[in-house]
Amino acid sequence: MDSRCTGVFEDQYSRSVGTIVRAQSHYFYDTVRQIIGTSVIPRSETFTVGDYGCHDGSSSQDIVEYLLGVLRKHHGDKITVHIIYEDATSNDYNALVKNVNRNARESRNQKVFVSMCPTSFYRQCLPDATFNVILCFWSAHFMPRPVSYKDSLNKFPDGSRSECDAVAALASEAWQRFLLIRANEIKSGGHMLLIVPAEDTERKYGECSVHLQNLWVAITTVWRLLRDMQHVTQCEYEAANYPGYSRTEDELRAPFLDEASPVVKAGLRIKSLLIQHERIHIMQETGNTQDLDSSIPKFVSTIRSWTEYMFRQALSSRSSEYRRDLINSFYDLLVEYIKQQDMYTSEWDNIIAYIVIMKK
Ligand SMILES: C[S@@+](CC[C@H](N)C(=O)[O-])C[C@H]1O[C@@H](n2cnc3c(N)ncnc32)[C@H](O)[C@@H]1O
């Protein structure tokens, strides 16, 4: 199992990251009300929702429930709803089944059907004109193939100029490909709601001095330490690359700027794009050393829930015991490393883009 989110700490994901993303998804409630309030849905037609890069389905739970409620309000219990959960073939679908079954029980008065689509969102996953709404949270920043960094886990902190240029070019091609395929799958008048990590190179969106990059510095430093102590080989060190890329606002808007662009020709338009800083309140902010010491392990287990797969993949040729022990040591060392840092440099401050895209 090598999903982008799963690992020993898979339950931790829905309790920590899942909770954070569920709260972020509330940003789209107005959009959902507006989409459903203004859509003409013929009686016989099924309203189809996709959750792309759904992982265990926990993050989209609130917005799916909200959407069902608004549909019920406007169309009664008679409307048929089909929710399609998409993710990579390596995803842990057992966790998804558990969450989805719980959701289905809660909405038993409505005709709600659920299915799963294990594939890759860089291919067409469903027939043309399937979806009224696609949700895609914290997933579209993943690249279609890994990017190799010689001495870094990511473009931060130590990607070389040529490595950074290569990942930027790949990200540009991947974004256009992702959009063009979705343009086929979305019905005319349908929408896609995305949350993606973004980059604010000019710090236009706030004065905050802390950023997710600090976390990458910490993770890379500890991974390097394990290499220098010869617990991992150079090959394994290089194999642990993060396949995500945070785009700038210009990069996100690029495929929509030009009337001749294939994405615009395919009918997609940005309805809104909001970029903002969000401080993730995992650490307690009392400044009391004891409180801080106890909140850092919690912070690290949240980080673990979405980074562990990188190290599991890099260590795939090792015995499962060696891998487990080394990964446990890695995160223990990360706790110790973060404890030595200034509290303000170890917080997780995210720059997030909330995007609403419409198909004409
Ligand atoms: C960080 S998780 C986000 C999960 C969930 N949407 C959330 O907001 O919490 C990213 C998800 O994207 C999925 N993913 C990455 N690349 C993918 C691809 N090419 N096709 C489908 N899913 C992909 C991963 O397997 C993972 O479940």
Ligand as a Chemical Component Dictionary entry (heavy atoms), coordinates in Angstrom:
data_LIG
# 
_chem_comp.id                   LIG 
_chem_comp.type                 NON-POLYMER 
_chem_comp.pdbx_formal_charge   0 
_chem_comp.three_letter_code    LIG 
# 
loop_
_chem_comp_atom.comp_id 
_chem_comp_atom.atom_id 
_chem_comp_atom.alt_atom_id 
_chem_comp_atom.type_symbol 
_chem_comp_atom.charge 
_chem_comp_atom.model_Cartn_x 
_chem_comp_atom.model_Cartn_y 
_chem_comp_atom.model_Cartn_z 
_chem_comp_atom.pdbx_ordinal 
LIG C1  C1  C 0  -3.375 14.811 0.347   1  
LIG S1  S1  S 1  -4.499 13.567 -0.165  2  
LIG C2  C2  C 0  -6.020 14.463 -0.171  3  
LIG C3  C3  C 0  -7.173 13.612 0.223   4  
LIG C4  C4  C 0  -8.492 14.336 0.429   5  
LIG N1  N1  N 0  -9.049 14.805 -0.830  6  
LIG C5  C5  C 0  -8.327 15.482 1.386   7  
LIG O1  O1  O 0  -8.588 16.629 1.001   8  
LIG O2  O2  O -1 -8.000 15.272 2.530   9  
LIG C6  C6  C 0  -4.168 13.443 -1.886  10 
LIG C7  C7  C 0  -4.915 12.327 -2.572  11 
LIG O3  O3  O 0  -4.723 12.456 -3.988  12 
LIG C8  C8  C 0  -4.568 11.165 -4.511  13 
LIG N2  N2  N 0  -3.868 11.235 -5.801  14 
LIG C9  C9  C 0  -2.632 11.684 -6.060  15 
LIG N3  N3  N 0  -2.343 11.566 -7.366  16 
LIG C10 C10 C 0  -3.463 11.032 -7.943  17 
LIG C11 C11 C 0  -3.811 10.683 -9.281  18 
LIG N4  N4  N 0  -2.942 10.842 -10.288 19 
LIG N5  N5  N 0  -5.042 10.181 -9.514  20 
LIG C12 C12 C 0  -5.927 10.026 -8.500  21 
LIG N6  N6  N 0  -5.661 10.336 -7.215  22 
LIG C13 C13 C 0  -4.438 10.835 -6.947  23 
LIG C14 C14 C 0  -3.765 10.430 -3.442  24 
LIG O4  O4  O 0  -3.819 9.019  -3.583  25 
LIG C15 C15 C 0  -4.420 10.945 -2.179  26 
LIG O5  O5  O 0  -5.476 10.147 -1.746  27 
# 
loop_
_chem_comp_bond.comp_id 
_chem_comp_bond.atom_id_1 
_chem_comp_bond.atom_id_2 
_chem_comp_bond.value_order 
_chem_comp_bond.pdbx_ordinal 
LIG C1  S1  SING 1  
LIG S1  C2  SING 2  
LIG S1  C6  SING 3  
LIG C2  C3  SING 4  
LIG C3  C4  SING 5  
LIG C4  N1  SING 6  
LIG C4  C5  SING 7  
LIG C5  O1  DOUB 8  
LIG C5  O2  SING 9  
LIG C6  C7  SING 10 
LIG C7  O3  SING 11 
LIG C7  C15 SING 12 
LIG O3  C8  SING 13 
LIG C8  N2  SING 14 
LIG C8  C14 SING 15 
LIG N2  C9  SING 16 
LIG N2  C13 SING 17 
LIG C9  N3  DOUB 18 
LIG N3  C10 SING 19 
LIG C10 C11 SING 20 
LIG C10 C13 DOUB 21 
LIG C11 N4  SING 22 
LIG C11 N5  DOUB 23 
LIG N5  C12 SING 24 
LIG C12 N6  DOUB 25 
LIG N6  C13 SING 26 
LIG C14 O4  SING 27 
LIG C14 C15 SING 28 
LIG C15 O5  SING 29 
# 
